[in-house]
């Protein structure tokens, strides 16, 4: 059986209740949601409402209708960025970002639509507030950054960053792909205006799910326009949230799984999961540092880190090492640039990349030891 250690990309396996919810919905309620329609249609609408309600409770939002259901975190970030930023705006981001933030902003910069400041983190992935403060000396429309790097796992001081952005009149967008369901997040307490998250990672939903929280007072232009399941008479996209930003038939099947994942997570406990994943990561890092030729990256302060461990072996490229672990040892990890090239350039691991191991709640100490044994054998 495969030892799956790529949970930073997608959690696997899911809790059993998620599989049951998907099966039940697919067999009995999978119709187009509509606020007026037949029983299956109304049942589908209730699934969406339930998912928004759980998201709102879990992340401390202002109301369920502020939660836009999206295809994934990339979709959520694009809706936020392209719905907010306009010609001539100044945007601040960092060199830690996933391409889901970096690419749309860089494309806008290259097209001459915006000016872009990219703050450099230190080698451990920590941003300095004084660098952000200096960048905010210019009038700024948007500060867009990741809560935790998907390469280094370093967690940023989001409440402090949000407070600073708000004091300068900038909107604050947080990419929580690596932290939603892993660390406690309260959008109000953390001064977050826009929160983008992946449903298929720490929230244990299926792939093809995500969400964007839009705080009251933040107005976005719709990026996707079309049917809304309700008001069909308006010539343009109806302004009622969440439908204003949700054109087309949503992934209701995915929402059913995401809702079940959120329910399980609430009952099981975020802190319990994080403690387990960190313990496995500490065991892994300690073992890796005892293997000749292995270099481990990332901060040693586990109060500021999620369970994402990047490393390299001096004798083998990351892609070859990952391939050997997969083919010879049946261990699934993630080699390469992890869609975050600026981080790797700063670390000196570009263009080859690193090997990333990301334990999840269902991994065990025995599996970590098997991985360490495999790396020792390959290194030898």
C-alpha positions as CSV (number, residue, x, y, z in Angstrom):
1,X,0.0,0.0,0.0
2,X,1.3,3.5,-0.9
3,X,2.6,5.6,1.9
4,X,1.1,9.0,1.0
5,X,3.1,12.0,2.2
6,X,1.9,14.7,-0.2
7,X,-0.9,16.3,1.9
8,X,0.3,19.8,1.1
9,X,-1.0,19.2,-2.4
10,X,-4.2,17.3,-1.5
11,X,-5.1,15.4,1.7
12,X,-5.4,11.6,1.3
13,X,-7.2,9.7,2.5
14,X,-10.3,11.7,3.4
15,X,-12.3,10.9,6.5
16,X,-14.8,8.1,5.8
17,X,-17.7,10.4,6.3
18,X,-16.6,12.5,3.3
19,X,-16.8,9.4,1.0
20,X,-20.2,8.5,2.4
21,X,-21.5,12.1,1.9
22,X,-20.3,12.1,-1.7
23,X,-21.9,8.7,-2.5
24,X,-25.2,9.7,-0.9
25,X,-25.4,13.0,-2.7
26,X,-24.4,11.6,-6.0
27,X,-27.1,8.9,-5.8
28,X,-30.0,10.8,-4.4
29,X,-29.7,14.6,-4.6
30,X,-27.3,15.6,-7.4
31,X,-29.5,18.1,-9.3
32,X,-29.0,21.7,-10.2
33,X,-29.5,23.9,-7.1
34,X,-32.3,26.4,-7.3
35,X,-34.2,28.5,-4.8
36,X,-37.5,27.5,-6.5
37,X,-37.7,24.1,-8.0
38,X,-38.3,20.4,-7.4
39,X,-37.3,18.6,-4.2
40,X,-33.9,17.4,-5.6
41,X,-33.1,21.0,-6.7
42,X,-34.0,22.3,-3.3
43,X,-31.9,19.6,-1.6
44,X,-28.9,20.6,-3.7
45,X,-29.4,24.3,-2.7
46,X,-29.5,23.2,1.0
47,X,-26.1,21.5,0.6
48,X,-24.6,24.8,-0.7
49,X,-26.2,26.7,2.2
50,X,-25.0,24.2,4.7
51,X,-21.4,24.5,3.3
52,X,-21.4,28.3,3.5
53,X,-22.8,28.1,7.1
54,X,-20.0,25.7,8.2
55,X,-17.3,27.9,6.5
56,X,-18.7,31.0,8.2
57,X,-18.7,29.3,11.6
58,X,-15.3,27.7,11.2
59,X,-13.5,30.9,10.1
60,X,-15.5,33.5,12.0
61,X,-17.0,35.3,9.0
62,X,-19.7,38.0,9.1
63,X,-22.4,35.9,7.3
64,X,-22.7,32.8,5.2
65,X,-23.5,34.7,2.0
66,X,-20.0,36.2,2.1
67,X,-18.5,32.8,1.2
68,X,-18.1,32.3,-2.5
69,X,-17.8,28.6,-3.5
70,X,-15.0,28.2,-6.0
71,X,-13.2,25.6,-8.1
72,X,-10.1,25.7,-5.9
73,X,-7.9,28.2,-4.2
74,X,-6.4,29.3,-7.5
75,X,-9.9,30.2,-8.7
76,X,-10.6,32.1,-5.4
77,X,-7.4,34.1,-5.7
78,X,-8.1,35.0,-9.3
79,X,-11.7,36.1,-8.4
80,X,-10.2,38.3,-5.7
81,X,-7.3,39.8,-7.6
82,X,-9.1,40.4,-10.9
83,X,-12.3,41.6,-9.2
84,X,-10.5,44.2,-7.1
85,X,-7.4,45.5,-8.9
86,X,-7.8,48.2,-11.5
87,X,-5.6,50.2,-13.9
88,X,-2.9,52.2,-12.1
89,X,-3.1,50.4,-8.8
90,X,-0.1,49.5,-6.7
91,X,-0.1,45.9,-5.3
92,X,2.3,44.4,-2.7
93,X,3.1,40.7,-2.6
94,X,6.1,38.5,-1.6
95,X,8.6,36.1,-3.1
96,X,7.0,33.2,-1.1
97,X,3.9,33.1,-3.3
98,X,2.4,30.2,-5.2
99,X,1.9,30.9,-8.9
100,X,-1.8,31.4,-8.1
101,X,-0.9,34.8,-6.8
102,X,2.4,35.4,-8.6
103,X,1.2,34.8,-12.2
104,X,-1.9,37.0,-12.3
105,X,-0.1,39.8,-10.7
106,X,3.0,39.5,-12.9
107,X,0.8,39.4,-16.0
108,X,-1.0,42.6,-14.9
109,X,2.4,44.2,-14.2
110,X,3.8,43.2,-17.6
111,X,0.7,44.5,-19.3
112,X,1.3,47.9,-17.7
113,X,-2.0,47.7,-15.7
114,X,-0.4,47.8,-12.2
115,X,2.8,48.5,-10.4
116,X,4.0,45.6,-8.2
117,X,6.3,45.4,-5.2
118,X,7.5,42.0,-4.3
119,X,8.9,41.8,-0.7
120,X,11.7,39.4,-0.1
121,X,11.5,37.0,2.9
122,X,14.6,35.8,4.7
123,X,16.0,32.3,4.0
124,X,13.7,30.7,6.5
125,X,10.7,32.3,4.8
126,X,9.9,35.0,7.4
127,X,8.7,38.4,6.2
128,X,9.8,41.5,8.0
129,X,7.0,43.9,9.0
130,X,9.4,46.9,8.4
131,X,9.7,45.9,4.8
132,X,6.0,45.8,4.4
133,X,5.7,49.2,6.1
134,X,8.2,50.7,3.7
135,X,6.4,49.3,0.7
136,X,3.1,50.7,2.1
137,X,4.5,54.2,1.9
138,X,3.1,54.3,-1.6
139,X,-0.7,54.3,-1.9
140,X,-1.6,50.6,-2.2
141,X,-4.8,48.9,-3.3
142,X,-4.0,45.3,-2.4
143,X,-1.6,43.3,-0.1
144,X,-1.7,39.7,-1.3
145,X,0.3,37.0,0.4
146,X,0.3,33.4,1.6
147,X,-0.4,32.5,5.3
148,X,2.2,29.7,5.1
149,X,4.7,29.0,2.3
150,X,3.8,25.8,0.4
151,X,7.6,25.2,0.1
152,X,9.1,26.1,3.5
153,X,5.9,25.9,5.7
154,X,6.8,29.2,7.5
155,X,3.7,30.9,9.0
156,X,3.4,34.6,8.7
157,X,2.1,37.0,11.4
158,X,-1.2,37.6,9.6
159,X,-3.0,39.7,12.2
160,X,-0.1,42.1,12.4
161,X,0.2,42.3,8.6
162,X,-3.6,42.8,8.3
163,X,-3.6,45.6,10.8
164,X,-0.7,47.4,9.1
165,X,-2.4,47.0,5.7
166,X,-5.7,48.3,7.1
167,X,-4.0,51.3,8.7
168,X,-2.8,52.3,5.2
169,X,-6.1,51.8,3.5
170,X,-5.0,48.6,1.6
171,X,-7.2,45.6,1.1
172,X,-5.7,42.4,2.6
173,X,-5.9,39.1,0.7
174,X,-4.7,35.9,2.3
175,X,-3.9,32.7,0.6
176,X,-4.8,30.0,3.2
177,X,-4.3,27.0,1.0
178,X,-1.7,25.5,3.5
179,X,-3.3,26.7,6.7
180,X,-7.1,26.4,6.4
181,X,-8.0,23.4,8.7
182,X,-4.4,23.2,10.0
183,X,-4.2,26.4,12.0
184,X,-7.0,28.4,13.7
185,X,-8.1,31.3,11.5
186,X,-10.6,34.0,12.4
187,X,-11.0,36.5,9.6
188,X,-12.2,39.3,11.8
189,X,-9.5,38.9,14.5
190,X,-6.8,38.6,11.8
191,X,-7.9,41.7,9.9
192,X,-8.5,39.7,6.7
193,X,-10.6,41.3,4.0
194,X,-10.3,38.4,1.5
195,X,-9.6,34.8,2.4
196,X,-8.9,32.2,-0.3
197,X,-8.8,28.6,0.6
198,X,-8.6,25.1,-0.9
199,X,-11.3,22.7,0.0
200,X,-9.3,19.6,-0.9
201,X,-6.4,20.1,1.5
202,X,-6.8,20.7,5.2
203,X,-10.6,20.9,5.0
204,X,-10.8,17.3,3.7
205,X,-13.1,18.0,0.8
206,X,-12.7,16.5,-2.7
207,X,-10.6,18.1,-5.4
208,X,-12.4,20.8,-7.3
209,X,-13.5,22.7,-4.2
210,X,-12.5,25.9,-2.6
211,X,-13.9,29.2,-1.3
212,X,-13.3,32.9,-1.1
213,X,-14.5,35.0,1.8
214,X,-15.4,38.6,0.9
215,X,-15.7,40.8,4.0
216,X,-18.4,43.4,4.1
217,X,-17.4,46.6,2.5
218,X,-15.1,44.9,-0.1
219,X,-16.6,45.2,-3.5
220,X,-15.4,42.9,-6.3
221,X,-16.2,42.9,-10.0
222,X,-17.6,39.6,-11.1
223,X,-15.1,37.6,-13.0
224,X,-17.5,34.9,-14.1
225,X,-21.0,35.7,-15.3
226,X,-24.0,33.6,-16.1
227,X,-26.8,31.6,-14.6
228,X,-27.4,32.0,-10.8
229,X,-30.3,29.6,-10.2
230,X,-32.6,32.4,-9.1
231,X,-32.8,35.8,-10.7
232,X,-32.9,35.1,-14.5
233,X,-34.5,38.4,-15.5
234,X,-31.6,40.8,-14.9
235,X,-29.6,41.7,-18.0
236,X,-26.3,41.6,-16.0
237,X,-25.1,39.6,-13.1
238,X,-27.4,40.0,-10.1
239,X,-25.7,41.8,-7.3
240,X,-27.0,39.6,-4.5
241,X,-24.2,37.8,-2.7
242,X,-23.0,35.1,-3.1
243,X,-24.5,34.7,-6.6
244,X,-22.9,37.9,-7.8
245,X,-19.6,36.1,-7.9
246,X,-20.8,32.5,-8.7
247,X,-22.0,32.4,-12.3
248,X,-22.9,28.9,-13.6
249,X,-23.7,25.6,-12.0
250,X,-21.6,25.1,-8.9
251,X,-19.9,21.9,-7.9
252,X,-22.6,20.8,-5.5
253,X,-21.2,17.3,-5.3
254,X,-17.9,18.7,-4.1
255,X,-19.7,21.0,-1.7
256,X,-21.4,18.0,-0.1
257,X,-18.0,16.4,0.5
258,X,-16.5,19.7,1.7
259,X,-19.4,20.2,4.2
260,X,-18.8,16.7,5.5
261,X,-15.1,17.4,5.8
262,X,-15.7,20.6,7.8
263,X,-18.1,18.8,10.1
264,X,-15.5,16.1,10.8
265,X,-12.7,18.6,11.3
266,X,-14.8,20.6,13.7
267,X,-15.5,17.5,15.8
268,X,-11.9,16.1,15.6
269,X,-10.1,19.4,16.3
270,X,-7.7,21.5,14.4
271,X,-5.2,21.7,17.3
272,X,-5.1,17.9,17.5
273,X,-4.3,17.5,13.8
274,X,-1.6,20.2,13.9
275,X,0.1,18.7,16.9
276,X,0.1,15.2,15.3
277,X,1.5,16.6,12.0
278,X,4.2,18.7,13.7
279,X,5.3,15.7,15.8
280,X,5.7,13.6,12.6
281,X,7.6,16.4,10.9
282,X,10.0,16.9,13.9
283,X,10.7,13.1,13.7
284,X,11.3,13.4,10.0
285,X,13.6,16.4,10.3
286,X,15.7,14.8,13.1
287,X,16.1,11.7,11.0
288,X,17.0,13.6,7.8
289,X,19.7,15.6,9.5
290,X,21.4,12.4,10.4
291,X,21.7,11.3,6.8
292,X,25.0,12.3,5.1
293,X,24.4,14.5,2.0
294,X,20.9,15.7,3.0
295,X,20.1,19.4,3.4
296,X,16.9,20.3,5.1
297,X,15.3,23.8,4.6
298,X,12.9,25.8,6.8
299,X,12.6,27.4,10.2
300,X,13.3,25.4,13.4
301,X,10.6,27.3,15.4
302,X,7.7,24.9,15.2
303,X,5.3,27.4,16.6
304,X,5.7,29.3,13.3
305,X,5.6,26.4,10.9
306,X,3.2,23.9,9.3
307,X,4.1,20.3,8.5
308,X,5.8,20.9,5.2
309,X,9.4,19.6,5.0
310,X,11.6,20.5,1.9
311,X,15.0,18.9,1.5
312,X,17.5,17.8,-1.1
313,X,20.1,15.0,-1.5
314,X,23.4,16.2,-2.9
315,X,23.9,13.1,-5.1
316,X,20.5,13.1,-6.8
317,X,18.1,15.7,-8.4
318,X,14.8,16.0,-6.5
319,X,12.8,14.6,-9.4
320,X,15.0,11.5,-9.6
321,X,14.8,11.0,-5.8
322,X,11.0,11.4,-5.9
323,X,10.7,8.9,-8.7
324,X,12.8,6.3,-6.9
325,X,10.7,6.7,-3.8
326,X,7.6,6.2,-5.8
327,X,8.7,3.3,-8.0
328,X,10.9,1.4,-5.7
329,X,9.4,2.1,-2.3
330,X,5.8,3.1,-3.0
331,X,6.1,6.4,-1.2
332,X,4.3,9.4,-2.6
333,X,6.1,12.8,-2.1
334,X,6.4,15.9,-4.2
335,X,9.6,16.9,-6.0
336,X,10.1,20.1,-8.1
337,X,9.4,23.8,-7.8
338,X,6.0,23.4,-6.2
339,X,4.5,26.2,-8.4
340,X,6.6,28.7,-6.3
341,X,9.7,29.5,-8.4
342,X,10.6,32.8,-6.6
343,X,11.1,30.8,-3.3
344,X,13.4,28.4,-5.0
345,X,15.4,31.1,-6.6
346,X,16.0,32.7,-3.2
347,X,17.0,29.3,-1.7
348,X,19.3,28.5,-4.6
349,X,17.3,25.4,-5.5
350,X,16.1,26.7,-8.9
351,X,15.5,25.3,-11.5
352,X,15.8,21.7,-10.0
353,X,13.7,22.3,-7.0
354,X,13.5,20.3,-3.8
355,X,11.7,17.2,-2.5
356,X,8.7,18.1,-0.3
357,X,7.3,15.8,2.4
358,X,4.0,16.8,4.0
359,X,2.5,14.4,6.6
360,X,-1.2,14.4,7.3
361,X,-3.5,13.4,10.2
362,X,-3.6,9.7,9.0
363,X,0.1,9.2,8.7
364,X,2.1,7.3,11.4
365,X,5.5,7.3,13.0
366,X,6.1,4.0,11.3
367,X,5.6,5.5,7.9
368,X,8.0,8.3,8.6
369,X,10.6,5.7,9.7
370,X,10.0,3.7,6.5
371,X,10.6,6.9,4.4
372,X,13.8,7.7,6.4
373,X,15.0,4.1,5.8
374,X,14.4,4.5,2.1
375,X,16.3,7.8,1.9
376,X,19.2,6.2,3.8
377,X,19.3,3.3,1.4
378,X,19.2,5.6,-1.6
379,X,21.9,8.0,-0.2
380,X,24.2,5.0,0.6
